[in-house]
Amino acid sequence: MTGPGSDRTDMSPDEFREWGRRFVEWVAEYLAEVGGYPVMAQVAPGDMRTALDAEAPELGEPMESLLRDFESVIVPGTTHWNHPGFFGYYAISGTGPGILAELLAAALNVNAMVWRASPAATELEETTLDWLRRFLGLPSAFAGTINDTASISTFHALAAARERGLPEARERGLSGAPPGRIYATAEAHSSVAKAVIALGLGRDGVTLVPTDRARRMNPRELAGAVDSDVAAGYRPLAVVATVGTTSTAATDPLAAIADVAGSRGLWLHVDAAYAGPAACLPALRPGFRGWERADSIVVNPHKWLFTPVDCSVLYARRPADLRAAFSLTPAFLETRDEGARHLMDHGLALGRRFRALKLWFVMRYFGQEGLRALIECHLTLAARLAEAVDAETGWERWKPSGFSLVVLRWSPDGVAAQDRDALNLAVMDRVNASGAAFLSHTEIDGETWLRFAIGNIRTTEEHVDRAWKALRTAAVKS
Ligand SMILES: Cc1ncc(COP(=O)(O)O)c(C=O)c1O
């Protein structure tokens, strides 16, 4: 084995083998024992910076020191998203096949910008996303590309919508162009407003469409808003509908929204970042009716499809729309590969990681049946928890529940509404600080609710029960 020093080359095969075995051993142990860690990192802001060396080492260090510091500094400063008691935000899973595929992807280290730079990464992405499309019941018109996050996928979709609705902006920019408008509800993910700002449409470029009591977009209000914007000289560009909103996992009425979008020439983007994988279940497919009429759809396999972060899929009905927005080929990237698709033409990034490999591994390892069973299991766990919450005095649940998310709050008699928010944040903080489980919160009508999002592959009834008990105990103490 080569020692540390300034004359280092890369690891020898023997050194790699030895450390590879130790690292795989570490990961296997971690995945087996992750439920024993405190879910949320037990550190305060700044602790990690204090624990880490301020300067990079002048000379290379032995792997032994790196692994030791990883274990003693990094792991304790980690909030364990792979913990079966992780119920915050939207729970995710880094699974064995996905983790191992990441190792292979790093070894190949391809940068799939143009086809010849990585034919396998380019075409595996096409094939795997065709598998996923069929798994979700989407029509063959849709072609997918993988991005890092839903935020970027949505940005790309809205950029394509702007290109279609305001083509003059490509050459001349937006000055002098009619102000563009994007329609979404207040429940849409903040990535929509961020994309609109980044696209130069300004914060005012988002028209918020009212919702019903269940926080679903009102399509009549959408039609009215579009028509009055047109009359006022605005250029309606796109509507963003969500399946599985972040706060309450509500689903906008997609078919009615598609009607409005179709009759008024709006681009329809469907944000199914979290809930999209649930379309694999025939029983839930009716809830997705209308998404097959979208211009673009985002689904994140790194949320509820057991694929390690990051992996977000953007389906476009006409991939040429994405190319119209993003294709710009300098001489040094020109190729003469007839019929080849170049991933760089479908988004902002030139270089791309080989993300399709882990999704391909995950889909092959679990199989369609296995994936359906895992998602079904999370839905069952959520329904069971919802029942328990409904039966518990002093607790309230947001209804209707959506998918595998349960939204709840401690609302005992005798606590004034103005004190309830602080009480619930205190309950959440107490549970999170205990390390037993991790939850996050949201606001509905300005009031605080707690989100219990089930989605990790290792979560069982026992973990849900333990977290629910921790919540009740914390509530009594708060
Ligand atoms: C509905 C929805 N859309 C988009 C996003 C953004 O996801 P990402 O972190 O991949 O950008 C989230 C995140 O939770 C979400 O819930």
The ligand as an SDF file (V2000), in Angstrom:
LIG
                    3D

 16 16  0  0  0  0  0  0  0  0999 V2000
  -44.3730   18.6420   -4.4550 C   0  0  0  0  0  0  0  0  0  0  0  0
  -42.9170   18.9910   -4.4630 C   0  0  0  0  0  0  0  0  0  0  0  0
  -42.3790   19.5290   -5.5670 N   0  0  0  0  0  0  0  0  0  0  0  0
  -41.0740   19.8600   -5.6210 C   0  0  0  0  0  0  0  0  0  0  0  0
  -40.2410   19.6570   -4.5500 C   0  0  0  0  0  0  0  0  0  0  0  0
  -38.7940   20.0440   -4.6540 C   0  0  0  0  0  0  0  0  0  0  0  0
  -37.9980   18.9220   -4.6970 O   0  0  0  0  0  0  0  0  0  0  0  0
  -36.4350   18.9890   -4.9610 P   0  0  0  0  0  0  0  0  0  0  0  0
  -35.7930   19.0010   -3.6100 O   0  0  0  0  0  0  0  0  0  0  0  0
  -36.1220   17.7460   -5.7220 O   0  0  0  0  0  0  0  0  0  0  0  0
  -36.1280   20.2260   -5.7210 O   0  0  0  0  0  0  0  0  0  0  0  0
  -40.7620   19.1000   -3.3680 C   0  0  0  0  0  0  0  0  0  0  0  0
  -39.9000   18.8590   -2.1950 C   0  0  0  0  0  0  0  0  0  0  0  0
  -40.2840   18.2710   -1.2230 O   0  0  0  0  0  0  0  0  0  0  0  0
  -42.1290   18.7710   -3.3240 C   0  0  0  0  0  0  0  0  0  0  0  0
  -42.6910   18.2760   -2.2150 O   0  0  0  0  0  0  0  0  0  0  0  0
  1  2  1  0
  2  3  1  0
  2 15  2  0
  3  4  2  0
  4  5  1  0
  5  6  1  0
  5 12  2  0
  6  7  1  0
  7  8  1  0
  8  9  2  0
  8 10  1  0
  8 11  1  0
 12 13  1  0
 12 15  1  0
 13 14  2  0
 15 16  1  0
M  END
$$$$
